[in-house]
């Protein structure tokens, strides 16, 4: 099978969030990922006569879980409907808590997803993936990564390494339209990266057309996202330059390269 049976559509919310809608052409069931706003989801469900089979939550931030309760109360749901989420957080809304390496099946859609734990942005953050897609919340962004509100650079770097190990063709469904800002930072890190220059041009065209820049792929991220390129010599050199400005030692391991980049990005 070269493509998934399901389709993934973005539902725009707030200023820059994407709530991901997973549907199948053969039925009227659907899954939504990180519904921070119930109203925009309910409009789409009603307009398309969709029945909610599951809600997937990646972490506890309000712009990801704020609409869960209203959807549970107001949406048409399947008999086996459930709210899945991390075992360590978002317990106010999560019905079925999940840990690393678990698998879930949405039976009405024959959707099978695996769980990976991604501490860093939050300590309990998880992602859902299969051979085609990863729904990674605020850990990996197109061209960047999330801030570390709760975790350490070592944790976040390890989490990103888990995602980097997925097949290059895996589509990356992150939760925010931050791509152009992320790529501007990436260019500051790697000004001579030709793949990055081409990606910036494409994403600029997408935004002019008011189209999402997401999904990307793991392959694109490996080629252009500095936070997945901490072993690349140009990225290491730039991180070492930044560390020397702060009177730190010159030789940085990969997680320290990541930490320097993340500190720089926080004030970029």
Secondary structure, 3 states (H helix, E strand, C coil): CCCCCEEEEEEEECCCEEEEEEEECCCCEEEEECCCCHHHHHHHHHHCCCEEEEEECCCCCHHHHCCHHHHHHHCCEEEEEEEEEECCCCCCCCCEEECCCCEEEECCCCEEEEEEECCCCCCCCEEEECCCEEEEECCEECCEECCCCCCCHHHHHHHHHHHHCCCCCCEEEECECCHHHHHHHHHHHCCCCHHHHHHHHHHHHHHHCCCCCCCEEHHHHHHHCHHHCCCCHHHHHHHHHHHHHCCCCCCCCHHHHHHHHHHHHHCC
